[in-house]
Every structure is written in C-alpha cells, then in structure tokens.
Amino acid sequence: MIIRTPTPSPKDQEVIARIDTARADLALSLRTPRRWTGLLRRSTLGRIIRASNSIEGYVIPKDDVVAAAEGETVDAAEDTQLATEGYRRAMTHVLGLATDPTFEWSAAVIKALHYMMLEYNLDKLPGQWRKGPVYVVDEKDRAVYEGPESTLVPSLMTEFVESLQSGGAAVPGIVQGAMAHLNMAMIHPFKDGNGRMARCLQTLVLGRSGMSEPIFSSIEEYLGRNTGPYYDILADVGRGSWHPEADAQPWLKFCLRAHYYQAQTFLRRAREAERVMNALEEEVVGLGLPERTRLALWDAATGYKVRNNTYRTAAEITHGLASKDLMSLAGNGLLVPVGERKGRYYVASPRLQEIRRQAAENRFIANPYEENARSTVATATATAMAPTGQLDLAIGAPTSSSTGPAPLSEQPGRGPQLKAP
C-alpha cells in the first residue's frame, strides 16, 4: 500500500482556486507572443535546474542559470556540471512528455528519467530499482529516514504507477502532483537521485493534468529556497521509516502554499519582464543598435552572464557578429566585459542595473492560509513565511553530506522559516 491522497480541506480548496486564478492570469499574459516570453521560459528552466540540484549539494552560480538551461558548461566542479546537464536533459524530456498525446505512465518512463539524470555515474545504478537498503542522514550522520525494504520496491512502484494511470479529474492535478512527489520520496526506489526524481515527477504530473504552461507549474525553485522546511515536513510525515498509513495533509498544505508563492512569483516576473524589455527597446533604438541585441541586454539585466556562445545561439548569428554586437554594447555603456578572450563574458553596467531596479516590484507575498492574505503583492522565489507574516529573503547556499549504505544527498541546515521562490 502507498500513502493515500488526503481530501483537501475547505481552506485548501480556497487556496487551490487562488492558485488557478494566478495561473490563468499568467497564461493570458503569455498567450500573446512577445520576445521576452521565450526568454522567461528559458530562465525559468535554468532556475529549476539550479534549485533542484542545489538541494542535493550540486550548486552552480546564480549567474550561470542561462548556461544551465542551454546545456553549456557552467562554472562548477565536474560532478556538479554532470548533475546539472543530467537534470536539464530529464526536465527537457518531461516538458515534452507533458503534451505528448501518446504518453502512458509506466515504470519504464520513471526509470528512463532516472537514467537521464544519473547516467554519468553508473555506480548509482541509473534506471534500476535499488537492490539494498537506503537511508537519509542528517548533518551529524544520523539516519533520519529508512526506505522500505528493497524487496518491496517493485510492488510498491507498480502500485505507484497504477495510481498515476488512474489519476482522474476528481482529484485536482496540483494534489496529484503533491502525492506523486511524496510517494516517490518515501518509497525511495533508487540508490540515489530520489529527491530529484520526486521533484521532476511532480512537474510531469502537473503537466499531464492539463496545465497550459508546465514549466511555470514547478515548485522546485521554492523548494531550493526552503530546503530545511522542505526536509522537515517530509520528516514529519515520514516518521523515520516507511509508513504508508501516514497522514499526508500537512504535506499537501505545504505544497499548496509553495504553489501559491511560486505562481505569484511568476506573475511578478512576467510584469517586470514586460517593463524591462520595453526599456531595453528604447535603449537599442536610441543608440541605433540591432534589435537582436536586446537578447544580450535582457540576460545581463536579469543578472546572468552573457557569453558569446549563449548570445549567438539565442540570436541565431555567427560568432563574429556576436562578438561585434557585444563589444558595441560594452562601448555604449550597457555591458561590462569580464575576463580575456576565450573566457570572456559580459555583465550588466550600472546603467543597465538601474533599468532593472526601476522595473522591480515589491517581493512580499502574504501567506494564503492567513486571514490577511487578501492583499498580496507578486513575488519571486522567496521564503515561505515567518510566523509574523513577513518574508525572510536571505538565501543560504546549500551543503551536502553522504547518506548511509545507499548514498543520498541531504541538506544539513534546517531553519524554522520557509522561503518563497
């Protein structure tokens, strides 16, 4: 038996309705093709990749998000580069499966996604159910969770796949996704990569439930900012070992709150993107620069490194023309070059940073489960919410430690507060 889906409370249903409204508003704003919508999708994919891997201790610089989304080399250790590329492949595949009319849930689908993530390390048995015990340990190397016996994994995963197949319109997709995440995390069917698989599968379930923009349904960015509370709620529900009778209501509430914060964040980013791109167009036209140079300025204004290969791919131009454009932007005081020749990249100038600051909105988001949540302001990947109703926007770089006999990454730092995306 796997963990059963709880019945959403009246308050849960109210929060779900508000999430649906926010997503409908976002879909409407993205429906009209604009240059920035594709750029927003690309940066969102990069943020998802960075966030999910950071939970496992594979941390890339924030300004390498675009490189991660494009499958380019990031400034990180080799194992982190390999983990980043593996997750990019798996998530890209998920976004394709989300709208595939011939798609069917199966154990093979799950194993294939796992193989994509971990094929760079065959010792972790990518694409295979684990053959031994698996433990999650804390920062003091103490086991805090033990997965079910490996002999139970095949039958549990068969039941899990059947639950995905039966889904049904009676259960909101957002609830189905939360339970897919929870059951995958608790069954821990693989030797490693179970957390990443749980988060990736949640996005696939959301996409298969009919959400028009699966890339904007993920809560991985939120979880990356709230790793401690994320592990805390899993620990509370899991109670140290496999308990299929566990009450999943607290986990559902956690996920709904995460979805609400993330949806408000995406809405804010869309509004800011429109303002930033309009301002960049004025700069480009005023200086007589090619329209395509807005692509480079966008990345820089958003806080990402601009490299020749990233820019020329986005603009579909040659290496030489890309170099000419970037030097022109630097010469006009919009970009600042860093490094020499082969390793050179560009960042936003003070002038460009000011454009971004003027477009920014307040990042506060009220807790949807509190009475004063009616007046909300769109926000990004922030912290869940402190008991006082204030957001703690501080971000700590995650660290990792190995787990017991079957290695698993863990986030040692735990705090009482949640952070929004």
C-alpha positions in Angstrom: 0.0 0.0 0.0 1.3 3.5 -0.8 0.4 6.7 1.0 -3.2 7.7 0.3 -4.4 11.1 -1.1 -6.0 13.2 1.6 -9.2 15.1 1.0 -8.4 18.9 0.6 -9.9 21.0 3.4 -12.2 23.9 2.6 -9.2 26.2 3.1 -7.1 24.0 0.8 -9.8 24.3 -1.9 -9.8 28.1 -1.5 -6.0 28.2 -1.9 -6.2 25.9 -4.9 -8.8 28.3 -6.5 -6.5 31.2 -5.9 -3.6 29.4 -7.5 -5.7 28.5 -10.5 -6.6 32.2 -10.9 -3.0 33.3 -10.7 -2.0 30.7 -13.3 -4.9 31.7 -15.6 -3.7 35.3 -15.4 -0.1 34.2 -16.2 -1.3 32.1 -19.2 -3.2 35.1 -20.5 -0.2 37.3 -20.3 2.0 34.7 -22.1 -0.6 33.9 -24.8 0.4 36.9 -26.9 3.8 36.1 -28.4 6.5 38.5 -27.2 10.2 38.3 -27.4 10.5 38.1 -23.6 8.2 35.2 -23.1 10.7 32.7 -24.6 13.5 34.3 -22.5 11.4 33.9 -19.4 10.7 30.2 -20.1 14.5 29.7 -20.7 15.5 31.4 -17.4 12.7 29.5 -15.6 14.1 26.2 -16.8 17.6 27.3 -15.6 16.3 28.3 -12.2 14.5 24.9 -11.8 17.7 23.0 -12.7 19.8 25.1 -10.4 17.3 24.8 -7.5 16.6 21.1 -7.6 20.3 20.2 -7.9 21.3 22.7 -5.1 19.1 20.7 -2.7 21.4 17.8 -3.3 24.5 19.9 -2.9 25.3 20.4 -6.6 25.4 24.2 -6.6 26.1 26.4 -9.7 26.4 30.2 -9.6 23.2 32.1 -10.0 24.6 33.9 -13.0 25.1 30.6 -14.8 21.3 29.9 -15.0 21.1 30.6 -18.7 24.1 28.4 -19.4 22.5 25.6 -17.5 19.2 25.9 -19.5 21.2 25.9 -22.8 23.3 22.8 -21.8 26.5 24.8 -21.8 29.5 24.5 -19.4 28.9 26.1 -16.0 31.4 27.4 -13.6 31.4 24.4 -11.2 33.2 21.2 -10.3 32.9 18.3 -12.8 30.3 16.3 -10.8 28.1 19.4 -10.5 28.4 20.1 -14.2 27.4 16.5 -14.9 24.5 16.6 -12.5 23.3 19.9 -14.0 23.4 18.5 -17.5 21.6 15.3 -16.4 18.8 17.2 -14.8 18.5 19.5 -17.8 18.0 16.5 -20.1 15.5 14.9 -17.8 13.5 18.1 -17.3 13.5 18.9 -21.0 12.2 15.4 -21.7 9.5 16.0 -19.0 8.3 19.2 -20.7 8.0 17.2 -24.0 6.1 14.3 -22.3 3.7 16.8 -20.7 2.0 17.4 -24.0 2.6 14.1 -25.8 -0.8 12.7 -26.9 0.6 9.1 -26.9 2.1 9.3 -23.4 1.3 6.5 -20.9 2.6 6.2 -17.4 4.8 3.2 -16.8 7.8 2.0 -14.7 9.9 2.4 -17.8 9.1 6.1 -18.0 10.3 6.6 -14.5 13.4 4.5 -14.9 14.2 6.4 -18.2 14.0 9.7 -16.4 16.3 8.5 -13.7 18.8 7.2 -16.2 18.9 10.6 -17.9 19.7 12.2 -14.6 22.4 9.8 -13.4 23.9 8.1 -16.4 27.2 9.9 -15.7 27.7 7.7 -12.6 27.0 4.0 -13.2 27.8 3.2 -9.6 24.5 4.8 -8.7 22.6 2.2 -10.9 20.8 4.7 -13.1 17.5 3.4 -14.3 17.4 0.5 -11.9 15.4 -0.1 -8.7 17.8 -0.3 -5.7 19.0 -3.7 -4.5 19.6 -2.9 -0.9 18.6 -0.6 2.0 18.6 3.2 1.7 18.9 5.8 4.4 18.6 9.6 4.7 21.0 11.1 7.2 21.3 14.4 8.9 24.3 16.7 9.3 25.5 14.5 12.2 25.5 11.4 10.1 22.4 10.0 11.9 19.8 8.1 10.0 16.6 10.2 9.9 14.7 8.1 7.4 14.9 4.5 6.2 13.1 3.5 3.0 11.1 0.3 2.7 12.9 -3.0 2.2 14.3 -3.3 -1.4 12.2 -6.4 -1.9 9.0 -4.3 -1.6 10.1 -1.7 -4.1 8.9 -3.4 -7.3 5.4 -4.0 -6.0 5.2 -0.5 -4.4 6.3 1.1 -7.7 3.7 -1.0 -9.6 1.0 0.4 -7.3 2.5 3.9 -7.6 2.4 3.7 -11.4 -1.2 2.5 -11.3 -2.1 5.5 -9.1 -0.6 7.8 -11.8 -2.5 6.0 -14.5 -5.9 6.2 -12.7 -5.4 9.9 -11.7 -8.8 11.1 -12.7 -10.4 14.5 -12.9 -11.9 14.1 -9.4 -8.5 14.9 -7.9 -7.0 18.3 -8.8 -3.7 17.9 -10.7 -2.0 20.0 -8.1 -3.0 17.4 -5.4 -2.0 14.5 -7.7 1.4 16.1 -8.2 2.0 16.6 -4.5 1.2 13.0 -3.7 3.4 11.7 -6.6 6.3 13.7 -5.0 5.6 12.4 -1.5 5.3 8.7 -2.5 8.4 8.8 -4.7 10.4 10.4 -1.9 9.1 7.9 0.7 9.4 4.7 -1.4 13.0 5.8 -2.4 13.1 3.3 -5.2 16.6 4.2 -6.4 20.1 4.0 -4.9 20.5 7.8 -5.4 18.6 10.7 -7.0 15.3 10.0 -5.4 14.7 13.6 -4.4 15.4 14.9 -7.8 13.1 12.3 -9.3 10.3 13.2 -6.9 10.5 16.8 -7.9 10.8 16.1 -11.6 7.8 13.7 -11.5 5.7 16.3 -9.7 6.2 18.6 -12.6 5.4 15.9 -15.1 2.1 15.1 -13.2 1.2 18.7 -13.3 1.9 18.9 -17.0 -0.1 15.8 -17.7 -3.1 17.2 -15.7 -3.6 19.8 -18.4 -1.8 22.9 -17.2 -1.1 25.0 -20.2 2.5 26.0 -19.1 4.1 23.1 -17.3 7.4 25.0 -16.9 5.6 27.6 -14.8 3.9 25.0 -12.6 7.1 23.7 -11.0 7.8 24.5 -7.3 11.4 23.4 -7.4 12.7 26.9 -7.1 10.7 27.4 -4.0 11.9 24.1 -2.5 15.5 25.1 -3.3 15.0 28.3 -1.2 13.3 26.3 1.6 15.3 23.2 1.8 15.3 23.0 5.6 11.5 23.3 5.9 11.1 21.0 2.9 13.0 18.3 4.6 11.3 19.0 7.9 7.8 18.4 6.5 9.0 15.2 4.8 10.5 14.0 8.1 7.3 14.8 10.0 5.1 12.9 7.5 7.6 10.0 7.1 8.2 9.5 10.8 11.6 7.8 10.3 10.6 4.9 8.1 8.1 3.7 5.6 4.6 4.4 6.9 2.0 4.0 4.1 -0.7 4.9 6.6 0.8 8.4 7.2 -1.4 11.5 7.2 -0.4 13.5 4.1 -2.5 16.5 4.9 0.4 18.6 6.3 2.5 17.8 3.2 -0.4 18.9 0.9 -0.8 22.2 2.7 3.0 22.8 2.4 2.8 22.1 -1.4 -0.2 24.3 -1.9 1.5 27.2 -0.1 4.6 26.6 -2.3 2.5 26.7 -5.4 0.8 29.9 -4.3 4.1 31.7 -3.7 5.5 30.3 -7.0 2.5 31.4 -9.0 2.6 34.9 -7.6 6.4 35.0 -8.3 5.9 34.0 -12.0 3.2 36.7 -12.4 5.5 39.4 -10.9 8.3 38.3 -13.2 6.1 38.5 -16.2 5.1 42.1 -15.4 8.7 43.0 -14.7 9.8 41.4 -17.9 7.4 43.5 -20.0 8.7 46.7 -18.4 12.4 45.7 -18.7 12.1 44.7 -22.4 10.3 47.9 -23.2 13.1 49.9 -21.6 15.7 47.9 -23.4 14.0 48.5 -26.7 14.1 52.3 -26.1 17.9 52.0 -25.4 18.6 49.9 -28.5 16.5 52.1 -30.8 18.0 55.3 -29.3 21.5 54.0 -29.9 20.8 52.7 -33.4 21.8 49.1 -32.4 20.4 45.9 -34.0 17.1 44.7 -32.4 18.7 41.4 -31.6 21.0 43.0 -29.1 18.0 43.2 -26.7 18.6 39.4 -26.1 22.0 40.0 -24.6 20.8 43.0 -22.6 17.9 41.0 -21.2 20.2 38.3 -19.8 22.6 40.9 -18.3 19.7 42.9 -16.8 18.3 39.8 -15.3 21.7 39.1 -13.5 23.1 36.4 -15.8 26.5 36.2 -17.5 26.4 36.9 -21.3 28.7 34.8 -23.3 29.3 34.8 -27.0 28.0 31.3 -27.5 24.9 31.8 -25.4 24.1 35.1 -27.2 24.8 33.8 -30.7 22.6 30.8 -30.1 19.7 32.9 -28.9 20.1 35.5 -31.7 21.0 32.8 -34.4 24.0 34.7 -35.6 27.7 33.9 -36.2 30.5 34.0 -33.7 32.0 37.1 -35.3 28.7 39.0 -35.4 28.0 38.1 -31.8 31.4 39.4 -30.8 30.8 42.7 -32.7 27.4 43.2 -31.0 28.7 42.5 -27.5 31.7 44.9 -28.0 29.3 47.5 -29.3 27.0 47.1 -26.3 30.0 47.5 -24.0 31.2 50.5 -25.9 27.8 52.2 -25.4 27.9 51.7 -21.7 25.3 48.9 -21.4 27.6 45.9 -20.8 30.8 45.4 -18.9 33.4 42.9 -20.2 34.9 40.5 -17.6 38.0 38.3 -18.4 40.1 37.9 -21.5 39.4 36.4 -24.9 38.2 32.8 -24.7 36.9 33.1 -21.1 35.3 36.5 -21.6 31.8 37.2 -20.6 29.7 40.3 -20.0 27.6 41.6 -17.1 25.2 44.5 -16.7 26.6 48.0 -16.4 25.3 50.4 -13.7 23.1 51.9 -16.4 21.5 48.6 -17.2 21.2 47.7 -13.5 19.2 50.9 -12.9 16.8 49.8 -15.7 16.2 46.6 -13.8 15.8 48.3 -10.5 13.2 50.7 -11.9 11.2 47.7 -13.2 11.2 45.8 -10.0 8.2 45.3 -7.8 7.8 44.6 -4.1 8.5 41.0 -3.4 6.3 40.5 -0.4 3.7 37.7 -0.6 1.2 37.1 2.2 0.6 33.6 3.5 -2.5 32.3 1.7 -3.5 30.4 4.8 -3.7 33.5 6.9 -6.7 35.8 7.1 -4.7 38.9 5.9 -3.7 37.1 2.7 -6.2 39.1 0.5 -3.8 41.9 -0.3 -0.9 40.2 -1.9 2.0 41.6 -4.0 3.5 39.3 -6.6 6.8 37.8 -5.6 9.7 35.6 -6.7 11.4 32.7 -5.2 11.1 33.9 -1.6 10.8 32.3 1.7 7.6 30.6 2.7 6.5 32.7 5.6 7.7 33.5 9.0 5.0 33.2 11.8 4.7 37.0 11.8 3.7 37.1 8.1 7.0 38.6 6.9 9.2 37.1 4.3 12.8 36.3 5.0 14.6 36.8 1.7 18.0 35.7 2.9 19.3 32.7 0.9 21.9 30.3 2.2 24.0 28.2 -0.1 23.1 24.5 0.5 25.7 22.0 1.5 25.5 18.2 1.3 26.6 15.1 3.1 26.5 11.5 2.0 24.0 9.1 3.3 24.3 5.6 4.6 24.9 2.3 2.7 23.0 3.7 -0.3 24.2 7.3 -0.7 21.7 10.1 -0.7 22.3 13.8 -0.6 20.9 15.8 2.3 20.7 19.4 3.2 22.1 19.8 6.7 20.9 23.3 7.6 17.4 23.4 9.0 15.5 26.5 10.0 12.1 27.3 11.3 11.1 29.6 8.4 10.0 28.9 4.9 11.2 31.0 1.9 9.2 31.9 -1.2 10.8 31.4 -4.7 
